[in-house]
Amino acid sequence: MFRSTILIQYAVILAISFVSGVICFQAFSLDKSIQLIELIDSRVIDPNDVSIWQSILPLGVSILLVLLFATHPYIPFVAQFVVAVRATFFGFSSVFLLTQQDSMIVYSLWWFPFQLIYCILLLILCSVYTSRKVGPNRRHFFAQNLFYILLAGFVGLCILEILVISYIV
């Protein structure tokens, strides 16, 4: 029962955040939208001129922030908020790419699948450090195997994303 409620909670976070990004794009002017996108992830504006660091840095910062907050004993919910902000930017940038005339291939082959998987992996990363009631006290557990699997997934996905940006897009 507990795992299914977490799954529903993560799906709702992802869906509401994505839709919020779509709504936010409608509220901004195009110039302000471009400035915000360049500030957060400039690869969306020009996917043809991308360095390896531009692919690694946004993901690395997200992973570090999620780990920092998820492993804190008092504020683990902030890690989910970090993922929600990333999913909001995912929705915001998705609308930007869909409104551009020549960006449908970029959106369908690169942006949507990779950002969706990154958000899902970040939400799973929020569950690496959990607390359980054992007897009268709560004990904290770090799922080391899950952490290593997720880390390998992030590295593999980042390499695949760099290859897709370099050779397909």
PAMINU-71738 format. One record per atom (N, C-alpha, C, O, CB): residue in three letters; x, y, z. Coordinates in steps of 0.2 Angstrom, whole numbers, padded with zeros to 4 digits, always signed. Each point is the difference from the previous one (the first is absolute). Glycine has a CB too. Example, Ala and Ser with C-alpha at 12.3 -4.5 7.8 and 13.67 -1.06 7.14 Angstrom:
ALA+0066-0028+0039
ALA-0004+0006+0000
ALA+0004+0006+0000
ALA+0005-0001+0003
ALA-0014-0005+0003
SER+0007+0011-0010
SER+0004+0006+0001
SER-0004+0005+0003
SER+0003+0006+0001
SER+0003-0009-0011
//
This chain:
MET+0004-0006+0000
MET-0004+0006+0000
MET+0004+0006+0000
MET-0001+0005-0004
MET-0008-0011+0010
PHE+0015+0006-0002
PHE+0004+0006+0001
PHE+0003+0002-0007
PHE+0001+0006-0002
PHE+0001-0009+0014
ARG+0001-0002-0015
ARG+0003+0001-0007
ARG-0004+0002-0005
ARG+0002+0005-0004
ARG+0006-0013+0007
SER-0014+0006-0003
SER-0005+0002-0005
SER-0002+0008+0001
SER-0001+0003-0005
SER-0003-0015+0004
THR+0004+0014+0007
THR-0002+0007+0002
THR+0006+0004-0002
THR-0001+0006-0003
THR-0007-0009+0012
ILE+0014+0001-0008
ILE+0006+0004-0002
ILE+0000+0001-0008
ILE+0001+0005-0003
ILE+0005-0010+0013
LEU-0008-0001-0014
LEU+0000+0000-0007
LEU-0005+0005-0002
LEU+0001+0004-0005
LEU+0002-0016+0004
ILE-0009+0012+0004
ILE-0005+0005-0002
ILE+0002+0007+0002
ILE-0001+0005-0004
ILE-0008-0014+0006
GLN+0012+0010+0003
GLN+0002+0007+0002
GLN+0005+0002-0005
GLN+0000+0006-0002
GLN-0002-0008+0015
TYR+0007-0002-0015
TYR+0005+0002-0004
TYR-0003+0002-0007
TYR+0002+0005-0004
TYR+0007-0012+0010
ALA-0014+0003-0008
ALA-0003+0001-0007
ALA-0004+0007+0000
ALA+0000+0004-0005
ALA-0001-0017+0003
VAL-0002+0014+0008
VAL-0004+0007+0001
VAL+0005+0005+0000
VAL-0001+0006-0003
VAL-0008-0012+0009
ILE+0015+0006-0003
ILE+0005+0005+0000
ILE+0002+0002-0007
ILE+0001+0005-0002
ILE+0003-0009+0014
LEU-0002-0002-0015
LEU+0002+0001-0007
LEU-0005+0003-0005
LEU+0002+0005-0004
LEU+0005-0015+0006
ALA-0013+0008-0001
ALA-0005+0002-0005
ALA-0002+0008+0002
ALA-0001+0004-0005
ALA-0004-0016+0004
ILE+0004+0013+0007
ILE-0002+0007+0002
ILE+0006+0005-0002
ILE-0001+0006-0002
ILE-0007-0010+0011
SER+0014+0002-0007
SER+0006+0004-0002
SER+0000+0002-0007
SER+0002+0005-0002
SER+0004-0010+0012
PHE-0007-0001-0014
PHE+0001+0001-0008
PHE-0005+0005-0002
PHE+0001+0005-0004
PHE+0003-0017+0003
VAL-0011+0011+0003
VAL-0005+0004-0002
VAL+0001+0007+0003
VAL-0002+0005-0004
VAL-0006-0014+0004
SER+0011+0010+0005
SER+0001+0007+0003
SER+0006+0003-0004
SER-0001+0006-0001
SER-0002-0010+0012
GLY+0007+0001-0014
GLY+0005+0003-0005
GLY-0003+0002-0006
GLY+0002+0005-0003
GLY+0007-0012+0008
VAL-0014+0003-0007
VAL-0004+0002-0006
VAL-0003+0006+0001
VAL-0001+0005-0004
VAL+0000-0017+0000
ILE-0003+0013+0010
ILE-0004+0006+0001
ILE+0005+0006+0001
ILE-0002+0005-0002
ILE-0007-0012+0008
CYS+0015+0006-0003
CYS+0005+0005+0001
CYS+0002+0003-0006
CYS+0001+0006-0001
CYS+0003-0011+0012
PHE-0003+0001-0016
PHE+0002+0002-0007
PHE-0005+0005-0003
PHE+0002+0004-0003
PHE+0005-0015+0002
GLN-0013+0009+0002
GLN-0005+0004-0003
GLN+0000+0007+0004
GLN-0002+0005-0003
GLN-0005-0015+0000
ALA+0009+0011+0009
ALA+0000+0006+0004
ALA+0006+0004-0002
ALA-0001+0006+0001
ALA-0005-0011+0008
PHE+0011+0002-0012
PHE+0006+0004-0001
PHE+0000+0003-0007
PHE-0003-0003-0005
PHE+0010-0004+0013
SER-0004+0012-0010
SER+0001+0002-0007
SER+0006-0004-0003
SER+0004-0003+0004
SER-0008+0015-0001
LEU+0004-0012-0009
LEU+0005-0005-0003
LEU+0008+0003+0001
LEU+0004-0005+0001
LEU-0012+0002-0010
ASP+0009+0009+0010
ASP+0006+0002+0002
ASP+0002-0002+0007
ASP+0006-0002+0001
ASP-0007+0012-0009
LYS-0003-0009+0012
LYS+0001-0002+0007
LYS+0001-0008+0001
LYS+0004-0002+0003
LYS-0010+0012+0001
SER+0002-0013-0008
SER+0001-0008+0000
SER+0007-0002-0003
SER+0003-0004+0003
SER-0016+0003-0005
ILE+0015+0004-0003
ILE+0007-0001-0003
ILE+0005+0001+0005
ILE+0005-0003+0001
ILE-0009+0006-0013
GLN+0003+0003+0016
GLN+0005+0002+0005
GLN+0001-0005+0005
GLN+0005-0002+0003
GLN-0007+0014-0005
LEU-0004-0015+0005
LEU-0001-0005+0005
LEU+0003-0006-0002
LEU+0004-0003+0003
LEU-0014+0009+0001
ILE+0009-0008-0010
ILE+0002-0007-0003
ILE+0008+0001-0001
ILE+0003-0005+0002
ILE-0014+0003-0008
GLU+0014+0007+0004
GLU+0007+0001-0001
GLU+0003+0000+0007
GLU+0006-0003+0000
GLU-0007+0009-0011
LEU-0002-0004+0016
LEU+0003+0000+0007
LEU+0000-0007+0003
LEU+0005-0001+0003
LEU-0009+0013-0002
ILE-0001-0016-0002
ILE+0000-0006+0003
ILE+0003-0006-0005
ILE+0004-0003+0003
ILE-0014+0007+0003
ASP+0008-0004-0012
ASP+0003-0005-0004
ASP+0000+0003-0007
ASP-0005-0001-0004
ASP+0001-0009+0011
SER+0010+0012-0010
SER+0000+0003-0006
SER+0000-0005-0006
SER+0000+0002-0006
SER+0007+0007+0012
ARG-0007-0015-0004
ARG+0000-0005-0006
ARG-0007+0000-0003
ARG+0000-0002-0006
ARG+0008-0005+0012
VAL-0013+0009-0003
VAL-0006+0001-0003
VAL-0001+0005-0006
VAL-0003-0001-0005
VAL-0002-0003+0016
ILE+0009+0009-0010
ILE+0000+0006-0005
ILE+0004-0003-0006
ILE-0003+0001-0005
ILE+0002+0008+0014
ASP+0007-0011-0008
ASP+0004-0002-0006
ASP+0003-0007+0002
ASP+0005-0001+0003
ASP-0003+0013-0006
PRO-0006-0018+0001
PRO+0003-0006+0001
PRO+0006-0003-0004
PRO+0003-0005+0001
PRO-0015+0003+0003
ASN+0013+0007-0009
ASN+0006-0002-0005
ASN+0006+0002+0003
ASN+0005-0004-0002
ASN-0012+0005-0007
ASP+0008+0004+0013
ASP+0006+0002+0003
ASP+0000-0002+0008
ASP-0001+0005+0004
ASP+0002+0004-0013
VAL+0000-0015+0010
VAL+0000-0002+0007
VAL+0007-0003+0002
VAL+0002-0005-0003
VAL-0015+0003+0002
SER+0015+0004+0007
SER+0006-0003+0003
SER-0002-0006+0005
SER-0006+0000+0002
SER+0013+0011-0004
ILE-0002-0015+0003
ILE-0002-0006+0005
ILE-0002+0003+0007
ILE-0004-0003+0003
ILE+0013-0004-0009
TRP-0006+0013+0008
TRP-0001+0003+0006
TRP-0007+0002+0001
TRP-0003+0000+0005
TRP+0015+0003-0004
GLN-0015+0000-0007
GLN-0007+0002+0000
GLN-0005-0005+0001
GLN-0005+0001+0002
GLN+0009+0008-0010
SER-0002-0015+0006
SER-0004-0006+0001
SER+0001-0003+0008
SER-0005-0002+0003
SER+0006-0001-0015
ILE+0005+0003+0014
ILE+0001-0003+0007
ILE-0002+0005+0005
ILE-0002-0002+0006
ILE+0012-0004-0011
LEU-0008+0012+0005
LEU-0001+0005+0005
LEU-0007+0001+0003
LEU-0001-0001+0006
LEU+0010+0007-0011
PRO-0015-0005+0001
PRO-0006+0000+0002
PRO-0003-0006+0004
PRO-0003+0000+0005
PRO+0001+0008-0014
LEU+0004-0014+0006
LEU-0001-0006+0003
LEU+0003-0001+0007
LEU-0003-0002+0005
LEU+0001-0003-0017
GLY+0009+0006+0012
GLY+0004-0001+0006
GLY-0003+0005+0005
GLY+0000-0002+0006
GLY+0010-0001-0013
VAL-0012+0009+0006
VAL-0002+0004+0005
VAL-0007-0002+0003
VAL-0001+0000+0006
VAL+0007+0010-0012
SER-0010-0013+0001
SER-0006-0003+0003
SER+0001-0006+0004
SER-0003-0001+0005
SER-0003+0005-0015
ILE+0010-0008+0008
ILE+0002-0006+0004
ILE+0003+0002+0007
ILE-0003-0003+0005
ILE+0005-0004-0015
LEU+0002+0012+0010
LEU+0003+0002+0007
LEU-0005+0003+0004
LEU+0000-0001+0006
LEU+0011+0003-0012
LEU-0015+0002+0003
LEU-0005+0003+0005
LEU-0005-0005+0002
LEU-0002+0000+0006
LEU+0003+0011-0012
VAL-0003-0016+0002
VAL-0005-0005+0002
VAL+0003-0004+0006
VAL-0003-0002+0005
VAL-0002+0002-0017
LEU+0011-0002+0011
LEU+0004-0004+0005
LEU+0001+0004+0006
LEU-0001-0003+0006
LEU+0007-0003-0015
LEU-0004+0012+0009
LEU+0001+0004+0006
LEU-0007+0001+0004
LEU+0000-0001+0006
LEU+0009+0008-0012
PHE-0014-0006+0003
PHE-0007+0001+0003
PHE-0003-0007+0002
PHE-0003-0001+0005
PHE+0001+0012-0011
ALA+0003-0016+0002
ALA-0003-0007+0001
ALA+0003-0003+0006
ALA-0003-0004+0004
ALA+0000+0003-0016
THR+0010+0002+0013
THR+0003-0003+0006
THR+0000+0004+0006
THR+0003-0002+0005
THR+0004-0003-0013
HIS-0010+0011+0008
HIS-0001+0004+0006
HIS-0006-0003+0004
HIS-0005-0001-0003
HIS+0010+0011-0003
PRO-0004-0011+0013
PRO-0005-0004+0003
PRO-0006+0005+0002
PRO-0005-0003+0001
PRO+0014-0003+0004
TYR-0009+0012-0006
TYR-0005+0004+0001
TYR-0004+0003-0005
TYR-0006+0002+0000
TYR+0012+0001+0010
ILE-0003-0002-0016
ILE-0003+0003-0006
ILE+0001-0004-0006
ILE+0002+0003-0006
ILE+0000+0008+0011
PRO-0004-0017-0005
PRO+0000-0004-0006
PRO-0005+0002-0006
PRO+0001-0002-0006
PRO+0004-0008+0013
PHE-0010+0013-0005
PHE-0005+0002-0004
PHE+0002+0006-0005
PHE-0002+0001-0006
PHE-0006-0004+0014
VAL+0014+0006-0006
VAL+0003+0005-0005
VAL+0003-0003-0006
VAL+0000+0003-0005
VAL+0002+0005+0015
ALA+0000-0014-0009
ALA+0003-0004-0006
ALA-0006-0001-0005
ALA+0002+0001-0006
ALA+0007-0007+0013
GLN-0015+0005-0005
GLN-0005-0001-0005
GLN-0002+0007-0003
GLN-0002+0000-0006
GLN-0002-0010+0013
PHE+0005+0015-0003
PHE-0001+0007-0003
PHE+0005+0001-0005
PHE-0002+0004-0005
PHE-0003+0000+0016
VAL+0011-0006-0010
VAL+0005+0002-0005
VAL-0002-0004-0007
VAL+0001+0003-0005
VAL+0008-0002+0014
VAL-0011-0007-0008
VAL-0002-0004-0006
VAL-0006+0003-0003
VAL-0001+0000-0006
VAL+0005-0010+0011
ALA-0009+0013-0001
ALA-0006+0003-0003
ALA+0002+0007-0004
ALA-0003+0001-0005
ALA-0003-0006+0015
VAL+0011+0008-0007
VAL+0003+0006-0004
VAL+0003-0002-0007
VAL-0001+0003-0005
VAL+0003+0003+0016
ARG+0002-0011-0011
ARG+0003-0003-0006
ARG-0006-0002-0005
ARG+0001+0001-0006
ARG+0009-0005+0013
ALA-0015+0001-0004
ALA-0005-0003-0005
ALA-0004+0006-0002
ALA-0003+0000-0006
ALA+0002-0010+0012
THR+0000+0016-0002
THR-0003+0006-0003
THR+0004+0003-0005
THR-0003+0002-0005
THR-0002+0000+0016
PHE+0012-0002-0011
PHE+0004+0003-0005
PHE-0001-0005-0006
PHE+0000+0002-0006
PHE+0008+0003+0014
PHE-0009-0012-0007
PHE-0001-0004-0005
PHE-0006+0001-0004
PHE+0000+0000-0007
PHE+0006-0009+0013
GLY-0011+0011-0003
GLY-0006+0002-0003
GLY+0000+0007-0004
GLY-0002+0000-0005
GLY-0004-0007+0013
PHE+0009+0011-0005
PHE+0002+0007-0002
PHE+0004+0000-0007
PHE-0002+0003-0005
PHE+0001+0001+0017
SER+0006-0008-0012
SER+0004-0001-0006
SER-0003-0004-0005
SER+0001+0001-0006
SER+0009+0000+0013
SER-0014-0006-0005
SER-0004-0004-0005
SER-0004+0005-0004
SER+0000-0001-0006
SER+0000-0009+0013
VAL-0004+0014-0004
VAL-0004+0005-0004
VAL+0004+0004-0005
VAL-0002+0001-0005
VAL-0007-0001+0015
PHE+0015+0002-0007
PHE+0004+0005-0004
PHE+0002-0004-0006
PHE+0000+0002-0006
PHE+0004+0004+0016
LEU-0002-0012-0009
LEU+0003-0004-0006
LEU-0006-0002-0005
LEU+0001+0000-0006
LEU+0008-0005+0013
LEU-0015+0004-0004
LEU-0006-0002-0005
LEU-0002+0006-0004
LEU-0003-0001-0005
LEU+0000-0008+0013
THR+0004+0015-0005
THR-0002+0006-0004
THR+0005+0002-0005
THR-0002+0004-0004
THR-0004+0000+0014
GLN+0012-0006-0010
GLN+0005+0001-0005
GLN-0002-0004-0006
GLN-0002-0006+0001
GLN+0011+0009+0007
GLN-0008-0001-0014
GLN-0002-0003-0006
GLN+0004-0006-0002
GLN-0002-0005-0002
GLN-0001+0016-0002
ASP+0010-0011+0006
ASP+0004-0006-0002
ASP+0002-0004+0006
ASP+0005-0004-0001
ASP-0001+0011-0009
SER-0007-0007+0015
SER+0002-0003+0006
SER-0004-0007+0002
SER+0002-0002+0005
SER+0002+0014-0001
MET-0008-0014-0008
MET-0004-0006+0001
MET+0005-0006+0001
MET-0001-0004+0004
MET-0009+0009-0010
ILE+0015-0006+0002
ILE+0004-0005+0000
ILE+0004+0000+0006
ILE+0002-0005+0004
ILE-0001+0004-0016
VAL+0002+0007+0014
VAL+0004+0001+0006
VAL-0004-0002+0006
VAL+0002-0003+0004
VAL+0004+0013-0010
TYR-0013-0008+0006
TYR-0004-0001+0006
TYR-0001-0007+0000
TYR+0000-0003+0006
TYR-0006+0014-0007
SER+0004-0015-0004
SER-0002-0007+0000
SER+0006-0005+0001
SER-0001-0005+0003
SER-0009+0008-0010
LEU+0016-0001+0005
LEU+0005-0005+0000
LEU+0005+0002+0006
LEU+0003-0005+0003
LEU-0004+0003-0015
TRP+0001+0008+0014
TRP+0005+0002+0005
TRP-0004+0003+0007
TRP+0001-0004+0005
TRP+0008+0006-0014
TRP-0012+0003+0008
TRP-0002+0003+0006
TRP-0005-0003+0004
TRP+0001-0002+0006
TRP+0001+0012-0011
PHE-0008-0012+0002
PHE-0005-0004+0004
PHE+0002-0006+0003
PHE-0001-0001+0007
PHE-0007+0006-0014
PRO+0011-0010+0004
PRO+0001-0006+0003
PRO+0006+0000+0005
PRO-0001-0003+0006
PRO-0003-0003-0016
PHE+0009+0010+0009
PHE+0005+0000+0005
PHE-0002+0004+0006
PHE+0002-0002+0006
PHE+0006+0002-0015
GLN-0011+0006+0008
GLN-0002+0004+0006
GLN-0005-0004+0004
GLN+0000+0000+0007
GLN+0002+0010-0013
LEU-0007-0014+0003
LEU-0005-0004+0004
LEU+0004-0005+0004
LEU-0002-0001+0006
LEU-0007+0003-0015
ILE+0014-0006+0006
ILE+0003-0005+0004
ILE+0004+0003+0005
ILE+0001-0003+0006
ILE+0000-0004-0016
TYR+0003+0013+0009
TYR+0003+0003+0005
TYR-0004+0002+0006
TYR+0002-0001+0006
TYR+0006+0005-0014
CYS-0014-0002+0007
CYS-0004+0002+0005
CYS-0003-0006+0004
CYS+0000+0000+0006
CYS-0004+0010-0012
ILE+0003-0015+0003
ILE-0002-0007+0003
ILE+0006-0002+0004
ILE-0002-0002+0006
ILE-0006-0001-0015
LEU+0014+0003+0007
LEU+0005-0003+0003
LEU+0002+0005+0007
LEU+0002-0003+0005
LEU+0003-0002-0016
LEU-0006+0011+0010
LEU+0001+0005+0005
LEU-0006-0001+0006
LEU+0002+0000+0006
LEU+0004+0008-0014
LEU-0012-0010+0006
LEU-0005-0001+0005
LEU+0002-0007+0003
LEU-0001+0000+0006
LEU-0008+0006-0013
ILE+0011-0011+0004
ILE+0002-0006+0003
ILE+0006+0001+0005
ILE+0001-0003+0005
ILE-0005-0003-0015
LEU+0009+0011+0008
LEU+0005+0002+0004
LEU-0002+0003+0007
LEU+0004+0000+0005
LEU+0003+0002-0016
CYS-0013+0001+0011
CYS-0002+0003+0006
CYS-0002-0006+0005
CYS+0000+0002+0006
CYS-0005+0008-0013
SER+0004-0016+0005
SER-0001-0006+0004
SER+0006-0003+0003
SER-0001-0006+0003
SER-0010+0005-0009
VAL+0017+0003+0004
VAL+0006-0004+0002
VAL+0001+0000+0007
VAL+0002-0005+0003
VAL+0003+0008-0014
TYR-0007+0003+0015
TYR+0001+0000+0007
TYR-0007+0000+0003
TYR-0003+0005-0001
TYR+0014+0002+0000
THR-0013-0012+0005
THR-0006+0000+0002
THR+0000-0001+0008
THR+0005-0002+0003
THR-0009-0003-0014
SER-0001+0006+0014
SER-0001-0001+0007
SER-0005-0005+0002
SER-0006+0000-0004
SER+0010+0011+0007
ARG-0003-0016+0001
ARG-0005-0005+0002
ARG-0001-0001+0007
ARG+0005+0002+0004
ARG-0002-0008-0014
LYS-0009+0005+0012
LYS-0001-0001+0008
LYS+0002-0007+0001
LYS-0002-0005-0002
LYS-0007+0013+0003
VAL+0014-0009+0004
VAL+0003-0006+0002
VAL-0001+0000+0008
VAL+0004+0004+0003
VAL+0004-0005-0013
GLY-0013-0003+0012
GLY-0001+0001+0007
GLY-0003+0007+0002
GLY-0004+0002-0003
GLY+0013-0011+0005
PRO-0006+0011+0004
PRO-0003+0007+0002
PRO+0003+0006-0004
PRO-0002+0005+0001
PRO+0000-0010+0010
ASN+0008+0004-0014
ASN+0004+0005-0003
ASN-0001+0000-0008
ASN-0002-0006-0003
ASN+0010+0006+0013
ARG-0006+0005-0013
ARG+0001+0000-0008
ARG+0007-0001-0001
ARG+0004+0004+0003
ARG-0014+0004-0005
ARG+0011-0012-0003
ARG+0007-0001-0003
ARG+0000+0002-0007
ARG-0004+0000-0004
ARG+0006-0009+0012
HIS+0004+0012-0010
HIS+0001+0002-0007
HIS+0004-0005-0003
HIS+0005-0002+0002
HIS-0005+0014+0001
PHE-0002-0013-0010
PHE+0004-0005-0004
PHE+0002+0003-0006
PHE-0004+0004-0003
PHE-0003-0013+0008
PHE+0013+0008-0007
PHE+0002+0002-0007
PHE+0001-0006-0004
PHE+0004-0005+0001
PHE+0002+0015+0004
ALA-0010-0010-0011
ALA+0000-0006-0004
ALA+0005+0001-0005
ALA+0000+0003-0006
ALA-0012-0004+0007
GLN+0018-0002+0001
GLN+0006+0001-0004
GLN+0000-0003-0007
GLN+0002+0002-0005
GLN+0004-0002+0016
ASN-0009-0006-0011
ASN-0001-0003-0007
ASN-0004+0004-0005
ASN+0002+0000-0006
ASN-0001-0012+0012
LEU-0007+0014-0003
LEU-0004+0005-0005
LEU+0004+0006-0002
LEU-0001+0002-0005
LEU-0009-0006+0011
PHE+0014+0007-0001
PHE+0004+0006-0002
PHE+0005-0002-0006
PHE+0000+0004-0004
PHE-0001+0000+0016
TYR+0004-0010-0011
TYR+0005-0001-0005
TYR-0003-0002-0007
TYR+0002+0002-0005
TYR+0005-0006+0014
ILE-0013+0001-0009
ILE-0004-0001-0006
ILE-0002+0006-0003
ILE+0001+0001-0006
ILE-0005-0012+0011
LEU+0001+0016-0001
LEU-0002+0006-0003
LEU+0006+0004-0002
LEU-0001+0004-0006
LEU-0008-0004+0014
LEU+0015+0000-0005
LEU+0006+0004-0002
LEU+0002-0003-0007
LEU+0002+0004-0005
LEU+0001-0002+0017
ALA-0003-0009-0013
ALA+0002-0003-0006
ALA-0005+0002-0006
ALA+0001+0001-0005
ALA+0004-0010+0011
GLY-0012+0009-0004
GLY-0005+0002-0004
GLY+0001+0008-0003
GLY-0001+0001-0006
GLY-0007-0009+0012
PHE+0010+0012-0001
PHE+0001+0007-0002
PHE+0006+0001-0005
PHE+0000+0003-0005
PHE-0005+0000+0016
VAL+0010-0007-0009
VAL+0006+0001-0004
VAL-0001-0003-0007
VAL+0002+0003-0005
VAL+0005-0004+0015
GLY-0010-0005-0011
GLY-0002-0003-0006
GLY-0005+0005-0004
GLY+0001+0000-0006
GLY+0001-0012+0011
LEU-0007+0014-0002
LEU-0004+0005-0003
LEU+0003+0006-0003
LEU-0002+0003-0005
LEU-0007-0008+0012
CYS+0013+0008-0003
CYS+0004+0006-0001
CYS+0004-0001-0007
CYS+0001+0004-0004
CYS-0001+0000+0016
ILE+0004-0010-0012
ILE+0004-0002-0005
ILE-0004-0001-0007
ILE+0001+0003-0005
ILE+0007-0008+0013
LEU-0014+0002-0007
LEU-0005-0001-0006
LEU-0002+0007-0002
LEU-0001+0001-0006
LEU-0002-0013+0010
GLU+0001+0016+0001
GLU-0002+0007-0002
GLU+0005+0004-0004
GLU-0002+0003-0005
GLU-0005-0003+0015
ILE+0013-0001-0008
ILE+0005+0004-0004
ILE+0001-0003-0007
ILE+0001+0004-0004
ILE+0005-0002+0015
LEU-0006-0009-0011
LEU+0000-0003-0007
LEU-0006+0002-0004
LEU+0001+0002-0006
LEU+0005-0011+0011
VAL-0012+0010-0002
VAL-0006+0002-0004
VAL+0001+0007-0003
VAL-0002+0002-0005
VAL-0005-0010+0012
ILE+0009+0012-0002
ILE+0001+0007-0002
ILE+0005+0001-0005
ILE+0000+0004-0005
ILE-0003+0000+0016
SER+0009-0008-0011
SER+0005+0001-0004
SER-0001-0003-0007
SER+0002+0003-0005
SER+0006-0003+0015
TYR-0011-0006-0011
TYR-0001-0003-0006
TYR-0007+0000-0003
TYR+0000+0000-0006
TYR+0009-0007+0010
ILE-0014+0007+0000
ILE-0007+0000-0003
ILE-0003+0007-0001
ILE-0003+0001-0005
ILE+0002-0012+0010
VAL+0002+0015+0000
VAL-0003+0007+0000
VAL+0005+0004-0003
VAL-0002+0006-0001
VAL-0005-0008+0011
//
